[in-house]
């Protein structure tokens, strides 16, 4: 299943699994954008 910007819950779950030690409230937008773009399609 390809992710789109219409799938915020799926994106959040994948990011949480890939970066479990990161506080989501402290992530810079530039890092968040890069991490989302690096997620597998």
C-alpha distance matrix in Angstrom:
0.0 3.8 6.4 9.5 13.0 12.7 10.8 13.8 13.8 10.4 11.8 15.1 14.2 12.7 15.8 18.1 17.1 17.6 20.8 22.5 25.9 25.4 26.8 24.3 27.4 28.8 25.9 26.9 24.8 24.8 23.5 20.8 19.7 19.8 17.9 15.0 15.1 15.2 12.0 9.6 7.0
3.8 0.0 3.8 6.6 10.2 10.8 9.5 12.5 13.4 10.4 10.6 14.3 14.3 12.5 14.9 17.8 17.2 17.1 20.0 22.2 25.4 24.4 25.7 23.0 25.9 27.0 24.0 24.5 22.1 21.9 21.0 18.3 16.7 16.9 15.5 12.4 12.1 12.7 10.0 8.1 4.7
6.4 3.8 0.0 3.8 6.9 7.9 6.3 8.9 10.3 7.6 7.3 11.1 11.7 10.3 12.3 15.2 15.4 15.4 17.8 19.9 22.9 21.6 22.6 19.7 22.4 23.7 20.7 21.2 18.8 19.0 18.2 15.2 13.8 14.6 13.1 9.6 10.1 11.4 8.6 8.3 5.8
9.5 6.6 3.8 0.0 3.8 5.2 5.6 8.1 10.7 9.3 8.5 12.0 13.6 12.8 13.9 17.0 17.9 17.8 19.6 21.8 24.5 22.7 23.2 19.9 22.1 23.5 20.5 20.6 17.6 18.1 18.0 14.9 13.0 14.6 13.9 10.1 10.5 12.9 10.9 11.3 8.8
13.0 10.2 6.9 3.8 0.0 3.8 5.4 6.4 9.9 9.7 8.3 11.0 13.5 13.3 13.6 16.5 18.1 18.1 19.2 21.3 23.7 21.4 21.4 17.8 19.5 21.1 18.3 18.1 15.0 16.0 16.4 13.1 11.3 13.8 13.4 9.7 10.7 13.7 12.2 13.6 11.8
12.7 10.8 7.9 5.2 3.8 0.0 3.8 6.0 8.9 9.3 9.3 11.7 13.8 14.4 15.3 17.6 19.2 19.8 21.1 22.7 25.3 23.2 22.9 19.3 21.0 23.1 20.6 20.9 17.9 19.4 19.6 16.1 14.8 17.3 16.5 12.8 14.2 16.8 14.8 15.7 13.6
10.8 9.5 6.3 5.6 5.4 3.8 0.0 3.8 5.6 5.5 6.3 8.7 10.2 10.9 12.4 14.4 15.7 16.7 18.2 19.6 22.5 20.8 20.7 17.4 19.5 21.7 19.3 20.3 17.8 19.3 18.7 15.1 14.5 16.6 15.0 11.5 13.4 15.4 12.7 13.6 12.0
13.8 12.5 8.9 8.1 6.4 6.0 3.8 0.0 3.8 5.5 5.0 6.0 8.6 9.9 10.4 12.0 14.2 15.2 16.0 17.1 19.7 17.7 17.3 13.8 15.8 18.1 16.0 17.2 15.0 16.9 16.3 12.5 12.7 15.2 13.4 10.3 13.1 15.0 12.7 14.6 13.9
13.8 13.4 10.3 10.7 9.9 8.9 5.6 3.8 0.0 3.8 5.4 5.1 6.2 8.7 9.9 10.5 12.3 14.3 15.2 15.6 18.5 17.1 16.7 13.7 16.0 18.6 17.0 18.9 17.3 19.4 18.1 14.4 15.2 17.3 14.9 12.3 15.4 16.5 13.6 15.3 14.9
10.4 10.4 7.6 9.3 9.7 9.3 5.5 5.5 3.8 0.0 3.8 5.4 5.1 6.3 8.6 9.9 10.7 12.4 14.2 15.1 18.3 17.3 17.7 15.0 17.9 20.0 17.9 19.7 18.1 19.5 17.9 14.4 14.9 16.2 13.5 10.9 13.5 14.1 10.8 11.9 11.6
11.8 10.6 7.3 8.5 8.3 9.3 6.3 5.0 5.4 3.8 0.0 3.8 5.5 5.3 6.1 8.6 10.0 10.6 12.0 13.6 16.5 15.0 15.6 12.7 15.6 17.2 14.7 16.2 14.5 15.7 14.1 10.7 11.1 12.5 9.9 7.2 10.2 11.1 8.3 10.4 10.6
15.1 14.3 11.1 12.0 11.0 11.7 8.7 6.0 5.1 5.4 3.8 0.0 3.8 5.5 5.1 6.0 8.6 9.9 10.3 11.2 13.9 12.3 12.4 9.6 12.6 14.6 12.7 14.9 13.9 15.7 13.8 10.4 12.0 13.6 10.7 9.0 12.6 13.2 10.8 13.3 14.1
14.2 14.3 11.7 13.6 13.5 13.8 10.2 8.6 6.2 5.1 5.5 3.8 0.0 3.8 5.5 5.2 6.2 8.7 10.0 10.1 13.6 13.0 13.7 11.7 15.1 17.0 15.3 17.9 17.3 18.7 16.4 13.3 15.0 15.8 12.5 11.2 14.5 14.1 11.1 12.9 14.0
12.7 12.5 10.3 12.8 13.3 14.4 10.9 9.9 8.7 6.3 5.3 5.5 3.8 0.0 3.8 5.5 5.1 6.2 8.5 9.9 13.3 12.9 14.5 12.7 16.3 17.4 15.2 17.4 16.7 17.4 14.8 12.1 13.4 13.5 9.9 8.9 11.8 10.8 7.7 9.5 11.2
15.8 14.9 12.3 13.9 13.6 15.3 12.4 10.4 9.9 8.6 6.1 5.1 5.5 3.8 0.0 3.8 5.4 5.1 5.9 7.9 10.7 9.6 11.2 9.5 13.1 13.8 11.5 13.8 13.5 14.2 11.4 8.9 10.9 11.0 7.4 7.4 10.7 10.0 8.0 11.0 13.1
18.1 17.8 15.2 17.0 16.5 17.6 14.4 12.0 10.5 9.9 8.6 6.0 5.2 5.5 3.8 0.0 3.8 5.5 5.2 5.2 8.5 8.1 9.5 8.5 12.2 13.4 12.0 15.0 15.5 16.7 13.7 11.4 14.0 14.3 10.7 11.1 14.5 13.6 11.6 14.1 16.3
17.1 17.2 15.4 17.9 18.1 19.2 15.7 14.2 12.3 10.7 10.0 8.6 6.2 5.1 5.4 3.8 0.0 3.8 5.7 5.7 9.4 10.3 12.4 12.1 15.9 16.6 15.1 18.0 18.4 19.0 15.8 13.8 16.1 15.6 11.8 12.3 15.2 13.4 11.1 12.9 15.4
17.6 17.1 15.4 17.8 18.1 19.8 16.7 15.2 14.3 12.4 10.6 9.9 8.7 6.2 5.1 5.5 3.8 0.0 3.8 6.1 9.0 9.5 12.4 12.2 15.9 15.8 13.7 16.2 16.7 16.7 13.2 12.0 14.0 12.8 9.1 10.5 12.9 10.6 9.1 11.3 14.4
20.8 20.0 17.8 19.6 19.2 21.1 18.2 16.0 15.2 14.2 12.0 10.3 10.0 8.5 5.9 5.2 5.7 3.8 0.0 3.8 5.6 5.7 8.9 9.3 12.9 12.5 10.8 13.6 14.9 15.2 11.5 10.7 13.6 12.7 9.2 11.3 14.1 12.3 11.6 14.4 17.4
22.5 22.2 19.9 21.8 21.3 22.7 19.6 17.1 15.6 15.1 13.6 11.2 10.1 9.9 7.9 5.2 5.7 6.1 3.8 0.0 3.8 5.7 8.2 9.4 12.9 13.0 12.4 15.8 17.3 18.2 14.7 13.6 16.8 16.3 12.9 14.5 17.6 15.9 14.7 17.2 20.1
25.9 25.4 22.9 24.5 23.7 25.3 22.5 19.7 18.5 18.3 16.5 13.9 13.6 13.3 10.7 8.5 9.4 9.0 5.6 3.8 0.0 3.8 6.7 9.3 12.0 11.4 11.4 14.8 17.1 17.9 14.4 14.1 17.6 17.0 14.1 16.4 19.3 17.6 17.1 20.0 23.0
25.4 24.4 21.6 22.7 21.4 23.2 20.8 17.7 17.1 17.3 15.0 12.3 13.0 12.9 9.6 8.1 10.3 9.5 5.7 5.7 3.8 0.0 3.8 6.0 8.7 7.8 7.6 11.1 13.5 14.6 11.3 10.9 14.6 14.5 12.0 14.2 17.3 16.3 16.1 19.4 22.1
26.8 25.7 22.6 23.2 21.4 22.9 20.7 17.3 16.7 17.7 15.6 12.4 13.7 14.5 11.2 9.5 12.4 12.4 8.9 8.2 6.7 3.8 0.0 3.8 5.5 5.5 6.9 10.7 13.1 15.0 12.5 11.6 15.4 16.2 14.0 15.6 18.9 18.6 18.3 21.7 24.0
24.3 23.0 19.7 19.9 17.8 19.3 17.4 13.8 13.7 15.0 12.7 9.6 11.7 12.7 9.5 8.5 12.1 12.2 9.3 9.4 9.3 6.0 3.8 0.0 3.8 5.4 5.5 9.1 10.5 13.0 10.9 9.1 12.7 14.2 12.1 13.1 16.6 16.9 16.4 19.9 21.7
27.4 25.9 22.4 22.1 19.5 21.0 19.5 15.8 16.0 17.9 15.6 12.6 15.1 16.3 13.1 12.2 15.9 15.9 12.9 12.9 12.0 8.7 5.5 3.8 0.0 3.8 5.8 8.6 10.4 13.4 12.2 10.8 14.2 16.1 14.8 15.6 19.0 19.7 19.6 23.2 24.8
28.8 27.0 23.7 23.5 21.1 23.1 21.7 18.1 18.6 20.0 17.2 14.6 17.0 17.4 13.8 13.4 16.6 15.8 12.5 13.0 11.4 7.8 5.5 5.4 3.8 0.0 3.8 6.5 9.4 11.8 10.3 10.1 13.6 14.9 14.0 15.7 18.6 19.1 19.6 23.3 25.3
25.9 24.0 20.7 20.5 18.3 20.6 19.3 16.0 17.0 17.9 14.7 12.7 15.3 15.2 11.5 12.0 15.1 13.7 10.8 12.4 11.4 7.6 6.9 5.5 5.8 3.8 0.0 3.8 6.4 8.4 6.6 6.4 9.9 11.1 10.4 12.2 14.9 15.5 16.3 20.0 22.0
26.9 24.5 21.2 20.6 18.1 20.9 20.3 17.2 18.9 19.7 16.2 14.9 17.9 17.4 13.8 15.0 18.0 16.2 13.6 15.8 14.8 11.1 10.7 9.1 8.6 6.5 3.8 0.0 3.8 5.4 5.3 6.2 8.7 10.1 10.7 12.4 14.4 15.5 17.0 20.7 22.4
24.8 22.1 18.8 17.6 15.0 17.9 17.8 15.0 17.3 18.1 14.5 13.9 17.3 16.7 13.5 15.5 18.4 16.7 14.9 17.3 17.1 13.5 13.1 10.5 10.4 9.4 6.4 3.8 0.0 3.8 5.4 5.0 6.0 8.5 9.8 10.4 12.2 14.1 15.5 19.2 20.3
24.8 21.9 19.0 18.1 16.0 19.4 19.3 16.9 19.4 19.5 15.7 15.7 18.7 17.4 14.2 16.7 19.0 16.7 15.2 18.2 17.9 14.6 15.0 13.0 13.4 11.8 8.4 5.4 3.8 0.0 3.8 5.5 5.2 6.3 8.7 10.0 10.7 12.4 14.7 18.2 19.5
23.5 21.0 18.2 18.0 16.4 19.6 18.7 16.3 18.1 17.9 14.1 13.8 16.4 14.8 11.4 13.7 15.8 13.2 11.5 14.7 14.4 11.3 12.5 10.9 12.2 10.3 6.6 5.3 5.4 3.8 0.0 3.8 5.4 5.1 6.1 8.6 9.9 10.5 12.6 16.3 18.2
20.8 18.3 15.2 14.9 13.1 16.1 15.1 12.5 14.4 14.4 10.7 10.4 13.3 12.1 8.9 11.4 13.8 12.0 10.7 13.6 14.1 10.9 11.6 9.1 10.8 10.1 6.4 6.2 5.0 5.5 3.8 0.0 3.8 5.5 5.1 6.2 8.6 9.9 10.9 14.7 16.2
19.7 16.7 13.8 13.0 11.3 14.8 14.5 12.7 15.2 14.9 11.1 12.0 15.0 13.4 10.9 14.0 16.1 14.0 13.6 16.8 17.6 14.6 15.4 12.7 14.2 13.6 9.9 8.7 6.0 5.2 5.4 3.8 0.0 3.8 5.5 5.2 6.2 8.6 10.2 13.6 14.6
19.8 16.9 14.6 14.6 13.8 17.3 16.6 15.2 17.3 16.2 12.5 13.6 15.8 13.5 11.0 14.3 15.6 12.8 12.7 16.3 17.0 14.5 16.2 14.2 16.1 14.9 11.1 10.1 8.5 6.3 5.1 5.5 3.8 0.0 3.8 5.5 5.1 6.2 8.9 12.2 13.9
17.9 15.5 13.1 13.9 13.4 16.5 15.0 13.4 14.9 13.5 9.9 10.7 12.5 9.9 7.4 10.7 11.8 9.1 9.2 12.9 14.1 12.0 14.0 12.1 14.8 14.0 10.4 10.7 9.8 8.7 6.1 5.1 5.5 3.8 0.0 3.8 5.5 5.1 6.5 10.2 12.5
15.0 12.4 9.6 10.1 9.7 12.8 11.5 10.3 12.3 10.9 7.2 9.0 11.2 8.9 7.4 11.1 12.3 10.5 11.3 14.5 16.4 14.2 15.6 13.1 15.6 15.7 12.2 12.4 10.4 10.0 8.6 6.2 5.2 5.5 3.8 0.0 3.8 5.4 5.4 8.9 10.1
15.1 12.1 10.1 10.5 10.7 14.2 13.4 13.1 15.4 13.5 10.2 12.6 14.5 11.8 10.7 14.5 15.2 12.9 14.1 17.6 19.3 17.3 18.9 16.6 19.0 18.6 14.9 14.4 12.2 10.7 9.9 8.6 6.2 5.1 5.5 3.8 0.0 3.8 5.5 8.2 9.0
15.2 12.7 11.4 12.9 13.7 16.8 15.4 15.0 16.5 14.1 11.1 13.2 14.1 10.8 10.0 13.6 13.4 10.6 12.3 15.9 17.6 16.3 18.6 16.9 19.7 19.1 15.5 15.5 14.1 12.4 10.5 9.9 8.6 6.2 5.1 5.4 3.8 0.0 3.8 6.4 8.8
12.0 10.0 8.6 10.9 12.2 14.8 12.7 12.7 13.6 10.8 8.3 10.8 11.1 7.7 8.0 11.6 11.1 9.1 11.6 14.7 17.1 16.1 18.3 16.4 19.6 19.6 16.3 17.0 15.5 14.7 12.6 10.9 10.2 8.9 6.5 5.4 5.5 3.8 0.0 3.8 6.4
9.6 8.1 8.3 11.3 13.6 15.7 13.6 14.6 15.3 11.9 10.4 13.3 12.9 9.5 11.0 14.1 12.9 11.3 14.4 17.2 20.0 19.4 21.7 19.9 23.2 23.3 20.0 20.7 19.2 18.2 16.3 14.7 13.6 12.2 10.2 8.9 8.2 6.4 3.8 0.0 3.8
7.0 4.7 5.8 8.8 11.8 13.6 12.0 13.9 14.9 11.6 10.6 14.1 14.0 11.2 13.1 16.3 15.4 14.4 17.4 20.1 23.0 22.1 24.0 21.7 24.8 25.3 22.0 22.4 20.3 19.5 18.2 16.2 14.6 13.9 12.5 10.1 9.0 8.8 6.4 3.8 0.0
